[in-house]
């Protein structure tokens, strides 16, 4: 078997670089000498890796040898008449040469120069063929191994990154980012004389990393200007179309409405757009509506367009963080929609309100809900508890009113997916408000009503992708609240285990739906992200039940999905957050018993957070999260032996995490029984619907 002995020799207080990692390549006929050399190197503080296998037929054996060579700083080759004709030894030399590894050929038995492999023949040998001078030769070897060790160590670490990138077909997500990229560039420029040159693949890796970094910087610099040009261009084009169509009122209004929605949503998607820019662009749109109003002053449809303008403006200001402007526009949209639907007279003239268009009432409910969202956001950031409570009460009022409107709509038009989904969303918002006030039982009631609603309409239209996804989110919400209740129970209580198990059942139902949705639309990244979220919740529940292995499996699958999504769009802050969150959860599993492994995951998370700072919209929050992560890193480092910690240099954490992810992928269980899972979920839905004595939505 192959052994990789850890270095326990104390260079502890010296602060010196760790000794080189050495792979000993030899013929099995020279085993006695190899054993003696291994002992000598260990005595001098090195970590020699040596393969003692007698069975070479298995693919896994050679993969292990490749790993040991890849991780080694130097390959010590034992020259002898037997080693230069050994198929295995020569294969090891060939693989090490492909990585441009540093070789240290030593002569244990004299051999003719022509028999020595070319890559070794050009090097200086250290002779060990004099028994009496073995220790002296070992000292010379130790000195050679320590030469330029810092640069050689980086050669090894970057080589590990390059190999992983290459084997994964060169994905952008595995490229270097600051500060690791600059460190790699300095490393290439600082190659000592006589040191092995970086391979072509290594140079390509660093070159591609720099190109990707330059593209990211260019996009970041140009995003605001380019986004503004795009938004103004869209607005200008729409305005031109609007002027062209003005003679026909119907076409003109439709053009104006399209201009409102597309431009407003476009502004919300532009990274870093500021409020001044929003004011300029949306102001131009407002003038277009003013122009339409002048020629058709008494038309109700103009009011609908004005309400749409105000609503879209509100959503755009909300996304930009200007809550005051958002609330002003949301209130304007509500005032217009309330007047059109006779909402203000719904109690004195209920028939007039109910007689108004269902589409208009739906839009009214969206304005009510948006004001509630803004009040809730304000409550979260308010420092005075009494004022927080007041704002939550106001949000509760708006959400309740939106819910009442939607319940009436769904009763008269149960075939409208958006309307019935809106009911569940209103219940969830009410539950979230109660959670923020720690009213867990009340929140659970709202979440269960939301699930009942989603299950009822799903049972009527099970092929609706919208209803499927909404049902999956409601299963998650109910599972979340069960976990929250379970957290308050003693771990040895039967009620704790029942609640946690029930939560896992809800999360599994959600996961089944999401896997089916993703299989029907493999390119839909939203469905893939949904799967990752459900897996994280399963992991949380499993960990709460002290089922570490099952939690680890769920977290690692979530991590592989999140890494794939981040690889496809490295600048999407949501994907960065997803990957970081799962890295920290996996790191948390290892914190107590395996601090070094935990450190790798937290360090990787810090690496991603640092890279994402340059485009973070809320830099203070991002820096606070980074600092919190760093506090954990500092604590973990204090748990690791000084000599061990000295070996953890460069990009070691990336290699460690990537290796763990690869191990998970290789060891993943066989195919899942998606059909059985789906059938179990359907049974749960039937039980939920059947348990309700009447539909809770009406």
C-alpha positions as CSV (number, residue, x, y, z in Angstrom):
1,X,0.0,0.0,0.0
2,X,1.0,3.6,-0.4
3,X,1.9,5.6,2.7
4,X,2.1,9.3,3.2
5,X,3.6,9.9,6.6
6,X,2.8,13.2,8.3
7,X,5.7,15.3,9.4
8,X,5.7,15.6,13.2
9,X,9.2,17.0,13.6
10,X,9.0,20.3,15.3
11,X,9.9,23.3,13.3
12,X,7.2,24.8,15.4
13,X,8.5,28.0,16.7
14,X,10.9,28.7,13.8
15,X,8.4,30.0,11.3
16,X,10.4,28.3,8.6
17,X,8.7,26.8,5.5
18,X,7.6,23.3,5.8
19,X,9.9,20.6,4.5
20,X,9.4,19.3,1.0
21,X,6.9,16.6,0.3
22,X,8.8,13.7,-1.3
23,X,7.7,10.8,-3.4
24,X,10.2,7.9,-3.6
25,X,10.2,6.0,-6.9
26,X,12.1,2.7,-6.9
27,X,12.2,-0.9,-8.0
28,X,10.7,-3.4,-5.6
29,X,14.0,-5.2,-5.7
30,X,15.5,-2.1,-4.0
31,X,12.9,-2.2,-1.2
32,X,15.4,-2.5,1.7
33,X,17.3,0.6,0.5
34,X,14.0,2.5,0.0
35,X,12.9,1.7,3.6
36,X,16.2,2.9,5.0
37,X,16.0,6.1,2.9
38,X,12.5,6.8,4.1
39,X,13.6,6.6,7.7
40,X,16.5,8.9,7.0
41,X,14.2,11.5,5.4
42,X,11.7,11.3,8.2
43,X,14.5,11.9,10.7
44,X,15.4,15.1,8.8
45,X,11.8,16.4,9.0
46,X,10.5,15.4,5.5
47,X,7.2,13.7,4.6
48,X,8.1,10.9,2.2
49,X,5.4,9.1,0.3
50,X,6.3,5.6,-0.8
51,X,4.3,2.9,-2.6
52,X,4.7,-0.6,-1.2
53,X,1.9,-2.3,-3.2
54,X,2.6,-5.6,-4.8
55,X,-0.5,-5.5,-7.0
56,X,-0.5,-3.1,-10.0
57,X,-3.4,-4.2,-12.1
58,X,-6.0,-2.1,-10.5
59,X,-6.9,1.3,-12.0
60,X,-7.5,2.7,-8.4
61,X,-3.9,1.9,-7.5
62,X,-2.5,4.0,-10.3
63,X,-4.8,6.9,-9.5
64,X,-3.4,6.8,-6.0
65,X,0.2,6.9,-7.4
66,X,-0.8,9.8,-9.6
67,X,-2.2,11.6,-6.6
68,X,0.9,11.1,-4.5
69,X,3.2,12.3,-7.3
70,X,1.0,15.3,-8.0
71,X,1.0,16.3,-4.3
72,X,4.8,15.8,-4.1
73,X,7.3,18.7,-4.3
74,X,10.1,16.4,-5.5
75,X,10.4,12.9,-6.9
76,X,13.4,11.1,-5.5
77,X,14.3,8.3,-8.0
78,X,16.4,5.4,-6.8
79,X,18.8,4.6,-9.7
80,X,19.8,1.0,-9.9
81,X,20.1,-1.6,-12.7
82,X,16.6,-2.8,-11.6
83,X,14.8,0.5,-11.5
84,X,15.9,1.7,-15.0
85,X,14.1,-1.4,-16.4
86,X,11.1,-1.4,-14.0
87,X,7.9,-0.7,-16.0
88,X,6.2,0.8,-12.9
89,X,9.2,3.0,-11.9
90,X,9.6,4.3,-15.5
91,X,5.8,5.0,-15.7
92,X,6.1,7.1,-12.5
93,X,9.0,9.0,-14.0
94,X,7.0,9.7,-17.2
95,X,4.0,10.9,-15.3
96,X,6.1,13.2,-13.0
97,X,7.9,14.6,-16.0
98,X,4.6,15.5,-17.6
99,X,3.9,17.7,-14.6
100,X,7.5,19.2,-14.8
101,X,8.1,17.9,-11.3
102,X,11.5,18.4,-9.7
103,X,13.6,15.2,-9.7
104,X,16.3,14.2,-7.3
105,X,18.0,11.1,-8.8
106,X,20.1,9.2,-6.2
107,X,22.4,6.2,-7.0
108,X,21.9,3.3,-4.7
109,X,23.6,0.9,-7.2
110,X,25.8,2.0,-10.1
111,X,24.2,1.9,-13.5
112,X,25.3,2.7,-17.0
113,X,24.6,6.3,-18.2
114,X,22.8,5.1,-21.4
115,X,20.3,3.1,-19.3
116,X,19.2,6.1,-17.3
117,X,15.9,7.8,-18.5
118,X,16.7,11.0,-20.5
119,X,14.8,13.3,-18.1
120,X,17.1,12.1,-15.2
121,X,20.3,11.7,-17.1
122,X,20.8,15.5,-17.5
123,X,20.6,16.0,-13.7
124,X,23.3,15.8,-11.0
125,X,23.1,12.6,-9.0
126,X,23.6,12.1,-5.3
127,X,25.5,8.9,-4.7
128,X,24.5,6.5,-1.9
129,X,26.6,3.6,-3.1
130,X,29.1,4.0,-0.3
131,X,27.6,2.3,2.8
132,X,29.9,4.2,5.2
133,X,28.8,7.6,3.9
134,X,25.0,7.0,3.9
135,X,24.2,9.7,6.5
136,X,26.5,12.2,4.8
137,X,24.7,11.5,1.5
138,X,21.3,11.8,3.2
139,X,22.3,15.3,4.5
140,X,23.3,16.3,1.0
141,X,19.9,15.1,-0.3
142,X,18.1,16.9,2.5
143,X,19.9,20.1,1.5
144,X,19.0,19.7,-2.1
145,X,15.4,19.0,-1.3
146,X,15.2,22.2,0.7
147,X,16.7,24.4,-2.1
148,X,14.1,26.9,-3.3
149,X,11.4,25.1,-1.4
150,X,9.0,28.0,-1.2
151,X,9.0,28.3,-5.0
152,X,8.8,24.5,-5.5
153,X,6.0,24.2,-3.0
154,X,4.0,26.7,-5.0
155,X,4.8,24.7,-8.1
156,X,3.1,21.7,-6.4
157,X,0.1,23.6,-5.2
158,X,-0.6,25.4,-8.5
159,X,0.0,22.1,-10.2
160,X,-2.8,20.5,-8.2
161,X,-5.1,23.3,-9.3
162,X,-4.1,22.9,-12.9
163,X,-4.7,19.2,-12.9
164,X,-8.2,19.6,-11.4
165,X,-9.0,22.3,-14.0
166,X,-7.7,20.2,-16.8
167,X,-9.5,17.0,-15.8
168,X,-12.7,18.9,-15.4
169,X,-12.4,20.2,-19.1
170,X,-11.2,23.6,-18.1
171,X,-14.3,25.2,-16.6
172,X,-14.1,28.9,-15.8
173,X,-15.3,28.3,-12.2
174,X,-12.0,26.7,-11.3
175,X,-9.8,29.5,-12.6
176,X,-7.8,31.6,-10.2
177,X,-9.1,34.9,-8.8
178,X,-7.4,37.7,-6.8
179,X,-5.3,37.5,-4.7
180,X,-4.3,33.9,-5.7
181,X,-4.0,35.0,-9.4
182,X,-1.5,37.7,-8.7
183,X,0.5,35.3,-6.5
184,X,0.6,32.7,-9.3
185,X,1.8,35.4,-11.8
186,X,4.6,36.5,-9.4
187,X,5.5,32.8,-8.9
188,X,6.0,32.3,-12.7
189,X,8.1,35.5,-12.9
190,X,10.3,34.5,-10.0
191,X,11.4,31.0,-11.2
192,X,14.8,30.2,-9.7
193,X,17.6,29.1,-11.9
194,X,17.6,25.4,-12.4
195,X,14.0,25.0,-11.1
196,X,11.6,23.1,-13.3
197,X,9.6,25.4,-15.6
198,X,5.8,25.6,-15.3
199,X,4.1,23.3,-17.7
200,X,2.3,24.6,-20.8
201,X,-1.0,23.6,-19.1
202,X,0.0,25.6,-16.0
203,X,0.9,28.7,-18.1
204,X,-2.4,28.3,-19.9
205,X,-4.3,28.0,-16.6
206,X,-2.7,31.3,-15.3
207,X,-3.2,33.0,-18.7
208,X,-6.9,32.0,-18.9
209,X,-7.3,33.2,-15.2
210,X,-6.0,36.6,-16.1
211,X,-8.2,36.9,-19.2
212,X,-11.2,35.9,-17.1
213,X,-10.3,38.5,-14.4
214,X,-9.9,41.2,-17.1
215,X,-13.3,40.4,-18.5
216,X,-14.9,40.6,-15.1
217,X,-13.2,43.9,-14.4
218,X,-14.3,45.2,-17.8
219,X,-17.8,44.1,-17.3
220,X,-17.8,45.7,-13.8
221,X,-16.5,49.0,-15.1
222,X,-18.9,49.0,-18.1
223,X,-22.0,47.6,-16.4
224,X,-23.4,50.9,-15.2
225,X,-22.6,52.8,-18.3
226,X,-23.6,50.0,-20.6
227,X,-26.7,49.3,-18.6
228,X,-27.7,52.9,-18.7
229,X,-27.1,53.1,-22.5
230,X,-29.2,49.9,-22.9
231,X,-32.0,51.2,-20.7
232,X,-32.0,54.6,-22.5
233,X,-31.9,52.8,-25.8
234,X,-34.8,50.6,-24.9
235,X,-36.7,53.6,-23.6
236,X,-35.8,55.6,-26.7
237,X,-36.9,52.8,-29.1
238,X,-40.1,52.3,-27.2
239,X,-40.8,56.0,-27.2
240,X,-40.3,56.1,-31.0
241,X,-42.6,53.2,-31.4
242,X,-45.1,55.0,-29.1
243,X,-45.0,58.2,-31.1
244,X,-45.5,56.2,-34.3
245,X,-48.5,54.4,-32.8
246,X,-50.0,57.4,-31.1
247,X,-52.7,57.9,-33.7
248,X,-54.1,54.5,-32.8
249,X,-54.9,54.6,-29.0
250,X,-54.9,50.9,-28.5
251,X,-51.5,50.3,-30.1
252,X,-50.1,53.4,-28.3
253,X,-51.2,52.2,-24.9
254,X,-50.0,48.7,-25.5
255,X,-46.6,50.1,-26.6
256,X,-46.4,52.3,-23.6
257,X,-47.2,49.4,-21.2
258,X,-44.6,47.2,-22.8
259,X,-42.1,50.1,-22.5
260,X,-42.9,50.5,-18.8
261,X,-42.4,46.9,-17.9
262,X,-39.4,46.0,-20.1
263,X,-37.5,49.2,-19.2
264,X,-38.2,49.0,-15.5
265,X,-37.3,45.3,-15.3
266,X,-34.2,46.0,-17.3
267,X,-33.1,48.6,-14.9
268,X,-33.6,46.2,-12.0
269,X,-31.3,43.7,-13.7
270,X,-28.5,46.2,-14.3
271,X,-25.8,45.7,-11.7
272,X,-25.0,48.7,-9.6
273,X,-27.4,51.1,-11.2
274,X,-27.9,54.2,-9.0
275,X,-31.1,56.1,-8.1
276,X,-30.2,59.1,-10.2
277,X,-30.0,57.0,-13.3
278,X,-33.3,55.4,-12.4
279,X,-34.9,58.8,-12.0
280,X,-33.6,59.9,-15.5
281,X,-34.8,56.9,-17.3
282,X,-38.1,56.4,-15.6
283,X,-38.8,60.2,-15.8
284,X,-38.5,59.9,-19.6
285,X,-41.1,57.1,-19.5
286,X,-43.4,59.2,-17.3
287,X,-43.3,62.0,-19.9
288,X,-44.4,59.5,-22.5
289,X,-47.5,58.6,-20.5
290,X,-48.2,62.3,-19.9
291,X,-48.2,62.8,-23.7
292,X,-50.7,60.0,-24.1
293,X,-52.9,61.4,-21.3
294,X,-53.1,64.8,-23.0
295,X,-54.8,63.3,-26.1
296,X,-57.0,60.8,-24.2
297,X,-57.6,62.5,-20.9
298,X,-60.8,60.7,-19.8
299,X,-59.9,57.2,-20.7
300,X,-59.9,54.6,-17.9
301,X,-57.1,52.7,-19.6
302,X,-54.8,55.6,-19.2
303,X,-55.2,55.3,-15.5
304,X,-54.3,51.6,-15.7
305,X,-51.1,52.6,-17.5
306,X,-50.4,55.2,-14.8
307,X,-50.9,52.6,-12.1
308,X,-48.6,50.2,-14.0
309,X,-45.9,53.0,-14.2
310,X,-46.1,53.7,-10.5
311,X,-46.0,50.0,-9.6
312,X,-43.0,49.2,-11.8
313,X,-41.2,52.4,-10.6
314,X,-41.8,51.2,-7.0
315,X,-40.3,47.8,-7.7
316,X,-37.3,49.4,-9.4
317,X,-36.7,51.8,-6.5
318,X,-37.1,48.9,-4.0
319,X,-34.4,46.9,-5.9
320,X,-32.1,50.0,-5.7
321,X,-32.6,50.3,-2.0
322,X,-34.6,53.6,-2.1
323,X,-37.5,52.6,0.1
324,X,-39.0,56.1,0.5
325,X,-39.3,56.5,-3.2
326,X,-40.6,52.9,-3.6
327,X,-43.3,53.5,-1.0
328,X,-44.4,56.7,-2.6
329,X,-44.8,55.1,-6.0
330,X,-46.4,51.9,-4.5
331,X,-49.0,54.2,-2.8
332,X,-49.6,56.0,-6.0
333,X,-50.3,52.7,-7.8
334,X,-52.6,51.6,-5.0
335,X,-54.6,54.9,-5.1
336,X,-55.2,54.6,-8.8
337,X,-56.1,50.9,-8.7
338,X,-58.3,51.4,-5.7
339,X,-60.2,54.1,-7.5
340,X,-60.6,52.0,-10.6
341,X,-61.9,48.9,-8.8
342,X,-64.0,50.9,-6.2
343,X,-61.8,49.3,-3.5
344,X,-62.3,52.3,-1.2
345,X,-66.1,51.6,-1.2
346,X,-65.8,47.8,-0.9
347,X,-67.7,47.8,2.3
348,X,-70.5,50.2,1.4
349,X,-70.7,49.1,-2.2
350,X,-69.4,45.5,-2.2
351,X,-71.1,44.6,-5.5
352,X,-69.4,47.4,-7.3
353,X,-66.0,46.2,-6.2
354,X,-66.8,42.6,-7.0
355,X,-68.1,43.6,-10.4
356,X,-64.8,45.2,-11.4
357,X,-62.4,43.3,-13.7
358,X,-60.7,40.4,-12.0
359,X,-57.4,41.4,-13.7
360,X,-57.7,44.9,-12.1
361,X,-58.4,43.4,-8.7
362,X,-55.4,41.1,-9.1
363,X,-53.2,44.1,-9.8
364,X,-54.7,45.9,-6.8
365,X,-53.7,42.9,-4.6
366,X,-50.1,43.3,-5.9
367,X,-50.0,46.9,-4.9
368,X,-51.3,46.0,-1.4
369,X,-48.7,43.3,-1.1
370,X,-45.9,45.6,-2.2
371,X,-46.7,48.2,0.4
372,X,-46.7,45.4,3.0
373,X,-43.3,44.2,1.7
374,X,-41.8,47.7,2.1
375,X,-43.2,48.1,5.6
376,X,-41.8,44.7,6.6
377,X,-38.4,45.6,5.1
378,X,-38.4,48.9,7.1
379,X,-39.3,46.9,10.3
380,X,-36.2,44.7,9.8
381,X,-33.9,47.6,9.7
382,X,-35.5,49.7,12.4
383,X,-33.6,49.8,15.8
384,X,-36.5,50.7,18.1
385,X,-38.6,47.6,19.0
386,X,-41.8,49.5,19.5
387,X,-41.6,51.0,16.1
388,X,-40.6,47.6,14.6
389,X,-43.8,46.2,16.1
390,X,-45.9,49.0,14.6
391,X,-44.4,48.5,11.2
392,X,-45.1,44.8,11.3
393,X,-48.7,45.5,12.3
394,X,-49.0,47.8,9.2
395,X,-47.5,45.1,7.0
396,X,-49.9,42.5,8.5
397,X,-52.8,44.8,7.5
398,X,-51.6,45.1,3.9
399,X,-50.9,41.4,3.5
400,X,-54.3,40.5,5.0
401,X,-56.1,42.8,2.6
402,X,-54.2,41.4,-0.3
403,X,-55.1,37.9,0.8
404,X,-58.8,38.7,1.1
405,X,-58.9,40.1,-2.4
406,X,-57.1,37.0,-3.8
407,X,-59.4,34.6,-2.0
408,X,-62.4,36.1,-3.7
409,X,-60.6,36.0,-7.0
410,X,-59.7,32.3,-6.7
411,X,-63.3,31.5,-5.7
412,X,-64.6,32.9,-8.9
413,X,-61.7,32.0,-11.2
414,X,-59.9,28.9,-9.8
415,X,-58.3,28.2,-13.1
416,X,-55.8,31.1,-12.9
417,X,-52.5,29.8,-11.6
418,X,-51.1,33.2,-10.6
419,X,-54.1,34.0,-8.6
420,X,-54.2,30.8,-6.6
421,X,-50.4,30.9,-6.1
422,X,-50.9,34.5,-4.8
423,X,-53.0,33.1,-1.9
424,X,-50.2,30.8,-0.8
425,X,-47.8,33.7,-1.1
426,X,-50.0,35.9,1.1
427,X,-50.2,33.2,3.8
428,X,-46.5,32.8,3.7
429,X,-45.9,36.5,4.2
430,X,-48.2,36.5,7.2
431,X,-46.4,33.5,8.6
432,X,-43.0,35.2,8.1
433,X,-44.2,38.2,10.0
434,X,-45.1,36.0,13.0
435,X,-41.7,34.3,12.8
436,X,-40.1,37.7,13.1
437,X,-42.0,38.2,16.3
438,X,-41.2,34.7,17.5
439,X,-44.9,33.6,17.2
440,X,-44.0,30.2,16.1
441,X,-47.4,28.5,16.5
442,X,-49.2,31.3,14.7
443,X,-46.7,31.1,11.9
444,X,-47.1,27.4,11.6
445,X,-50.8,27.9,11.2
446,X,-50.3,30.2,8.2
447,X,-47.7,28.0,6.6
448,X,-50.0,25.0,6.9
449,X,-52.9,27.0,5.3
450,X,-50.5,27.9,2.5
451,X,-49.6,24.3,2.0
452,X,-53.3,23.2,2.1
453,X,-54.0,25.8,-0.6
454,X,-51.1,24.8,-2.8
455,X,-51.9,21.1,-2.4
456,X,-55.6,21.6,-3.2
457,X,-55.0,23.4,-6.5
458,X,-52.1,21.1,-7.4
459,X,-54.4,18.1,-7.0
460,X,-56.8,19.7,-9.5
461,X,-54.0,20.6,-12.1
462,X,-51.0,18.3,-11.3
463,X,-49.3,19.0,-14.6
464,X,-49.0,22.7,-14.0
465,X,-45.3,23.5,-13.6
466,X,-46.2,26.8,-11.7
467,X,-48.4,24.9,-9.2
468,X,-45.7,22.2,-8.8
469,X,-43.1,24.7,-7.9
470,X,-45.3,26.6,-5.5
471,X,-46.2,23.3,-3.8
472,X,-42.5,22.5,-3.4
473,X,-41.9,25.9,-1.7
474,X,-44.8,25.3,0.6
475,X,-43.5,21.9,1.6
476,X,-40.2,23.6,2.4
477,X,-41.9,26.3,4.5
478,X,-43.8,23.7,6.6
479,X,-40.7,21.7,7.0
480,X,-38.8,24.8,8.2
481,X,-41.3,25.6,10.8
482,X,-41.3,22.0,12.1
483,X,-37.6,22.2,12.4
484,X,-37.8,25.5,14.3
485,X,-40.3,23.9,16.8
486,X,-38.1,20.8,17.1
487,X,-35.1,23.0,18.0
488,X,-36.9,24.0,21.1
489,X,-37.3,20.4,22.2
490,X,-34.8,18.3,24.2
491,X,-32.9,16.0,21.8
492,X,-34.0,12.9,23.7
493,X,-37.7,13.8,23.6
494,X,-39.9,11.7,21.4
495,X,-41.6,14.8,20.1
496,X,-38.3,16.2,18.8
497,X,-37.6,13.1,16.7
498,X,-41.2,13.1,15.3
499,X,-41.0,16.7,14.3
500,X,-37.5,16.4,12.7
501,X,-38.6,13.2,10.9
502,X,-41.8,15.0,9.7
503,X,-39.7,17.9,8.5
504,X,-37.4,15.6,6.5
505,X,-40.6,14.1,4.9
506,X,-41.7,17.6,3.8
507,X,-38.2,18.4,2.4
508,X,-38.1,15.1,0.6
509,X,-41.5,15.9,-1.0
510,X,-40.2,19.3,-2.1
511,X,-37.0,17.6,-3.5
512,X,-39.1,15.1,-5.4
513,X,-41.1,17.8,-7.1
514,X,-38.0,19.8,-7.9
515,X,-36.1,16.8,-9.4
516,X,-39.1,16.1,-11.6
517,X,-39.2,19.8,-12.7
518,X,-35.5,19.8,-13.4
519,X,-35.7,16.6,-15.4
520,X,-38.4,18.1,-17.6
521,X,-36.3,21.2,-18.2
522,X,-32.6,20.4,-17.8
523,X,-31.5,23.8,-18.9
524,X,-33.7,25.6,-16.3
525,X,-31.1,26.9,-13.8
526,X,-33.9,28.0,-11.4
527,X,-35.1,24.5,-11.0
528,X,-31.5,23.3,-10.4
529,X,-31.1,26.0,-7.7
530,X,-34.4,24.9,-6.1
531,X,-33.0,21.3,-5.8
532,X,-29.9,22.7,-4.1
533,X,-32.0,24.6,-1.5
534,X,-34.1,21.5,-0.7
535,X,-30.9,19.4,-0.2
536,X,-29.5,22.0,2.2
537,X,-32.7,21.8,4.3
538,X,-32.5,18.0,4.3
539,X,-28.9,18.3,5.4
540,X,-29.9,20.7,8.2
541,X,-32.6,18.3,9.5
542,X,-30.3,15.3,9.3
543,X,-27.6,17.1,11.2
544,X,-30.1,18.1,13.9
545,X,-30.8,14.4,14.3
546,X,-27.1,13.7,14.6
547,X,-27.1,11.9,11.3
548,X,-23.8,13.3,10.1
549,X,-23.2,11.0,7.1
550,X,-26.7,11.6,5.7
551,X,-26.3,15.4,6.3
552,X,-22.9,15.3,4.6
553,X,-24.3,13.5,1.5
554,X,-27.1,16.1,1.1
555,X,-24.7,19.1,1.6
556,X,-22.2,17.7,-0.9
557,X,-24.9,17.2,-3.6
558,X,-26.1,20.8,-3.0
559,X,-22.5,22.0,-3.3
560,X,-21.9,20.2,-6.6
561,X,-25.1,21.9,-8.0
562,X,-24.2,25.3,-6.6
563,X,-20.7,25.1,-8.0
564,X,-22.0,24.2,-11.5
565,X,-24.3,27.2,-11.4
566,X,-21.5,29.5,-10.2
567,X,-19.3,28.2,-12.9
568,X,-21.9,29.1,-15.6
569,X,-22.3,32.6,-14.1
570,X,-19.4,33.6,-11.8
571,X,-20.7,37.1,-11.2
572,X,-24.1,36.2,-9.9
573,X,-24.1,37.1,-6.2
574,X,-26.9,34.6,-5.5
575,X,-24.7,31.7,-6.7
576,X,-21.8,33.0,-4.7
577,X,-24.0,33.1,-1.6
578,X,-25.3,29.6,-2.3
579,X,-21.8,28.1,-2.6
580,X,-20.5,29.9,0.4
581,X,-23.4,28.8,2.6
582,X,-22.9,25.2,1.8
583,X,-19.2,25.4,2.2
584,X,-19.7,26.8,5.7
585,X,-22.3,24.1,6.5
586,X,-19.9,21.3,5.5
587,X,-17.1,23.1,7.4
588,X,-19.3,23.2,10.4
589,X,-19.6,19.4,10.4
590,X,-15.8,19.1,10.6
591,X,-15.1,21.9,13.1
592,X,-14.9,19.8,16.3
593,X,-13.1,16.7,15.1
594,X,-11.3,17.7,11.9
595,X,-10.2,21.4,12.2
596,X,-7.9,21.2,9.2
597,X,-10.6,19.8,6.9
598,X,-13.0,22.4,8.3
599,X,-10.5,25.2,7.6
600,X,-10.3,24.2,4.0
601,X,-14.0,24.8,3.5
602,X,-14.1,28.0,5.4
603,X,-11.0,29.3,3.6
604,X,-12.6,28.4,0.2
605,X,-15.7,30.4,1.4
606,X,-13.5,33.4,2.3
607,X,-11.8,33.2,-1.1
608,X,-15.1,33.4,-2.9
609,X,-16.4,36.2,-0.6
610,X,-13.2,38.2,-1.2
611,X,-13.5,37.9,-5.0
612,X,-17.2,38.9,-4.8
613,X,-16.5,42.1,-2.9
614,X,-15.6,44.0,-6.0
615,X,-19.2,43.8,-7.4
616,X,-21.1,43.5,-4.1
617,X,-24.0,46.0,-4.0
618,X,-24.0,46.2,-0.2
619,X,-20.3,46.2,0.6
620,X,-20.7,46.7,4.3
621,X,-22.9,43.7,4.7
622,X,-20.5,41.7,2.5
623,X,-17.5,42.8,4.5
624,X,-19.3,41.9,7.7
625,X,-20.0,38.4,6.4
626,X,-16.4,38.0,5.3
627,X,-15.2,39.1,8.8
628,X,-17.5,36.6,10.5
629,X,-16.1,33.9,8.3
630,X,-12.5,35.0,9.1
631,X,-13.2,34.8,12.8
632,X,-14.0,31.1,12.4
633,X,-10.9,30.7,10.3
634,X,-8.7,32.2,13.0
635,X,-10.3,29.9,15.6
636,X,-9.7,26.9,13.5
637,X,-6.1,27.8,12.8
638,X,-5.4,28.1,16.5
639,X,-6.5,24.4,16.8
640,X,-4.0,23.2,14.3
641,X,-0.4,22.3,15.2
642,X,2.1,25.0,14.1
643,X,4.2,22.6,12.1
644,X,1.1,21.2,10.4
645,X,-0.2,24.7,9.7
646,X,3.1,25.8,8.1
647,X,2.5,23.2,5.4
648,X,-0.9,24.7,4.5
649,X,0.3,27.3,2.0
650,X,-0.9,28.8,-1.2
651,X,-4.1,27.3,-2.6
652,X,-4.2,24.2,-0.6
653,X,-7.8,24.7,0.5
654,X,-9.1,24.7,-3.1
655,X,-7.4,21.4,-3.8
656,X,-8.7,19.9,-0.6
657,X,-12.3,20.9,-1.3
658,X,-12.1,19.9,-4.9
659,X,-10.8,16.5,-3.9
660,X,-13.7,16.1,-1.4
661,X,-16.2,17.0,-4.1
662,X,-14.7,14.6,-6.6
663,X,-14.8,11.8,-3.9
664,X,-18.5,12.5,-3.4
665,X,-19.2,12.4,-7.1
666,X,-17.3,9.1,-7.6
667,X,-18.9,7.5,-4.6
668,X,-22.5,8.8,-5.2
669,X,-25.2,6.2,-5.0
670,X,-26.9,4.8,-8.0
671,X,-29.9,6.0,-9.8
672,X,-32.8,7.4,-7.8
673,X,-36.2,6.0,-8.0
674,X,-37.9,9.3,-9.1
675,X,-41.2,7.6,-9.8
676,X,-41.5,6.1,-6.3
677,X,-40.5,9.4,-4.8
678,X,-43.2,11.2,-6.9
679,X,-45.9,8.7,-5.9
680,X,-45.0,9.2,-2.2
681,X,-45.3,12.9,-2.6
682,X,-48.7,12.5,-4.3
683,X,-49.9,10.4,-1.3
684,X,-48.8,13.2,1.0
685,X,-50.8,15.7,-1.1
686,X,-53.9,13.5,-0.9
687,X,-53.6,13.3,2.9
688,X,-53.2,17.0,3.2
689,X,-56.2,17.7,1.0
690,X,-58.3,15.0,2.6
691,X,-57.4,16.2,6.1
692,X,-59.0,19.6,5.5
693,X,-62.7,19.5,6.3
694,X,-63.3,22.4,3.9
695,X,-61.1,24.4,1.5
696,X,-59.2,26.9,3.7
697,X,-58.8,29.3,0.9
698,X,-62.4,30.6,0.7
